[in-house]
């Protein structure tokens, strides 16, 4: 999806990615998260560390909701991006 919108002052336009319920290989059902922190970057300035199409982990409740043609988006400052999800990287955990 693309919107004719130029983001300024280190803000990005994101759209929530629905996570839904998941099932492990052993059959354990992991319920949908109460608060979704994963979003897709729809538009971003060229000078930022994130780019259009990146999946990010974001803070909750720090952005501004925006509706365009019935679709819901969120405008976030780059400081509220916690991480960029790298699809082909190996999984890491913190201890």
N, C-alpha and C positions, 0 to 999 in steps of 0.2 A: 504494500500500500504506500502511496506517496501523496503528500499534501503540499500544495504550493505555499510554503511558509518558510521564511528564513529565520532561523533562531539566532538570537543576539545575547550578548553578555553572559556567555558560558552556560546557556540553558539548552536543554534537549527535550524533544518531544518523544514520549514513549507510549506504548500500548501494552496493557497487561497481557501476559500469556497464561491462559487457563491451564492449571496444573491437573486438576481432577484427581480421582482416586487411583492409586497405583497398586500393582500386585508384584511381590517378589518372586524369584524363581521357585522358592519353596511353597508358594501359595499364600503367604501372609499379605493381608490387605492393609495398605497404608492409606488412611483417609486423606481427603483433600485438606490442604493447609487452611487454617482459619484466616490468616493474613497472607496474601500473595506478595512476595517480594521479587518475583521474576518478571521482567518486562523486555520488550523488543524496542530498540531505538528506531524511530520512524524518521526523524530529522535531527541533525546535529551540525554544528559549525565545523568547518574543516580544521580549525585550530585545536580541537579537543582530542583527548585520548580515546574517545569512543567514536564510532562511525555508524552510519545508517546500516541497519541489519544486525548489529551486535545484540546479543542477549546479555542482560545485565541483572545484577542483584542490587536492589535499591532500598532506601529507607522507607518506612511507612508513614504516611500522613504529612510529608514535607512538601509535596508538590501541589500544583494547581490543576484541578480537573478541567477538562476542555472537551466539549462535544461538537463534532463536525459530521454532518450528514447522518446523524443517528449513531455514529461510532464514538466510543469513549476513549479519551486520551488523557495523559498526565504530562504536564510541563514541569521538569525538574531542573534544579541547578546541578552542575557537574559534581559539586561537593556531596551530593546525596546519592551518588553512585558508589556502592561499596565494592563491586567487583564486576569484571567482564567474564562471562562464562565462555571458556574455550572448549568447543565441542570435541576436538580430536586430541585433547591432552589427557594424560593419565590422571586418574582420580587421586586427590590428596586429601588428607585429613589433618586437623591440628590436634595437638595433644596438650 
